[in-house]
Amino acid sequence: MRKQQKSTLDLNERKKTATKKIRNPRNRKARIGITCMVIVLIAILSVQIVRLDAQNDAYIAKEKQLKTELKAEEQRTKQLEAKQEYVNTDEYVEDTAKSKLGMAYDDEIIFKEE
């Protein structure tokens, strides 16, 4: 009988301490404070995630724009290299002398429009 009474007392004491812990206003305030801090941290992290995602999208758009500009500049470089090769030929010298200076070979006849 004593064991049964002792176990019943132990059970009653456990219930009392459990309810005491829950009812303790100090403990409750701590839980509320921790919960508020967790909520604030989650809100801050959410805002940071959204901001970083928007910044990442801007960087991706800038990268696409720069790649397009790079392709255009590479094409322009190829055109300039081709023109430089043409400028270094005798054909360019002849064309320039004929068109701008009006020069011709001795055996050529030049016709002018009126």
PLY file of the C-alpha trace (Angstrom):
ply
format ascii 1.0
element vertex 114
property float x
property float y
property float z
element edge 113
property int vertex1
property int vertex2
end_header
0.00 0.00 0.00
2.83 2.34 0.74
4.24 1.90 -2.74
0.89 2.79 -4.23
0.60 5.87 -2.06
4.17 6.83 -2.83
3.66 6.47 -6.57
0.44 8.46 -6.32
2.29 11.18 -4.41
5.09 11.16 -6.96
2.56 11.44 -9.76
0.79 14.33 -8.03
4.12 16.09 -7.41
5.09 15.69 -11.04
1.80 17.19 -12.17
2.25 20.10 -9.81
5.79 20.83 -10.96
4.73 20.53 -14.59
1.90 22.97 -14.10
4.17 25.17 -12.02
6.65 25.38 -14.86
3.97 26.32 -17.32
2.33 28.79 -15.00
5.57 30.43 -13.99
5.29 33.93 -15.51
9.02 34.28 -15.75
9.28 31.13 -17.83
6.38 32.22 -19.98
7.95 35.62 -20.65
11.16 33.93 -21.70
9.29 31.71 -24.14
7.44 34.68 -25.60
10.69 36.62 -25.89
12.46 33.76 -27.66
9.48 33.27 -29.98
9.50 36.98 -30.85
13.23 36.89 -31.54
12.84 33.88 -33.82
10.02 35.62 -35.71
12.10 38.78 -36.11
15.09 36.77 -37.36
12.90 34.94 -39.87
11.49 38.27 -41.10
14.98 39.77 -41.48
16.25 36.72 -43.34
13.21 36.75 -45.63
13.79 40.39 -46.53
17.48 39.68 -47.19
16.62 36.70 -49.40
14.22 38.80 -51.48
16.76 41.63 -51.78
19.57 39.29 -52.80
17.32 37.54 -55.31
16.46 40.87 -56.94
20.14 41.83 -57.00
21.01 38.48 -58.57
18.40 39.04 -61.30
19.91 42.46 -62.01
23.39 40.92 -62.26
22.12 38.24 -64.66
20.54 40.90 -66.89
23.76 42.96 -66.80
25.78 39.86 -67.72
23.55 39.18 -70.75
23.90 42.81 -71.86
27.68 42.72 -71.51
27.90 39.43 -73.44
25.89 41.02 -76.27
28.18 44.05 -76.27
31.23 41.79 -76.25
29.98 39.90 -79.32
29.35 43.20 -81.13
32.83 44.48 -80.26
34.44 41.21 -81.39
32.61 41.50 -84.71
33.72 45.12 -85.06
37.31 44.07 -84.29
37.16 41.50 -87.09
35.86 44.14 -89.50
38.64 46.55 -88.53
41.27 43.83 -88.95
39.90 43.03 -92.41
39.96 46.73 -93.34
43.51 47.06 -92.02
44.60 44.16 -94.22
42.89 45.82 -97.21
44.53 49.18 -96.45
47.95 47.54 -96.54
47.42 46.18 -100.07
48.38 47.78 -103.37
44.76 47.57 -104.50
43.71 50.05 -101.79
46.49 52.44 -102.76
45.38 52.30 -106.41
41.70 52.77 -105.56
42.46 55.74 -103.32
44.76 57.35 -105.89
42.15 56.96 -108.60
39.09 58.05 -106.64
40.45 60.83 -104.45
43.41 62.14 -106.38
42.20 61.44 -109.89
45.42 59.68 -110.82
45.69 57.03 -113.53
48.26 54.87 -115.23
49.87 56.22 -118.40
47.97 53.79 -120.62
44.54 54.40 -119.00
41.86 56.75 -120.32
39.69 58.62 -117.82
36.13 59.46 -118.72
34.37 62.22 -116.80
30.65 62.84 -116.70
29.33 66.26 -117.54
0 1
1 2
2 3
3 4
4 5
5 6
6 7
7 8
8 9
9 10
10 11
11 12
12 13
13 14
14 15
15 16
16 17
17 18
18 19
19 20
20 21
21 22
22 23
23 24
24 25
25 26
26 27
27 28
28 29
29 30
30 31
31 32
32 33
33 34
34 35
35 36
36 37
37 38
38 39
39 40
40 41
41 42
42 43
43 44
44 45
45 46
46 47
47 48
48 49
49 50
50 51
51 52
52 53
53 54
54 55
55 56
56 57
57 58
58 59
59 60
60 61
61 62
62 63
63 64
64 65
65 66
66 67
67 68
68 69
69 70
70 71
71 72
72 73
73 74
74 75
75 76
76 77
77 78
78 79
79 80
80 81
81 82
82 83
83 84
84 85
85 86
86 87
87 88
88 89
89 90
90 91
91 92
92 93
93 94
94 95
95 96
96 97
97 98
98 99
99 100
100 101
101 102
102 103
103 104
104 105
105 106
106 107
107 108
108 109
109 110
110 111
111 112
112 113
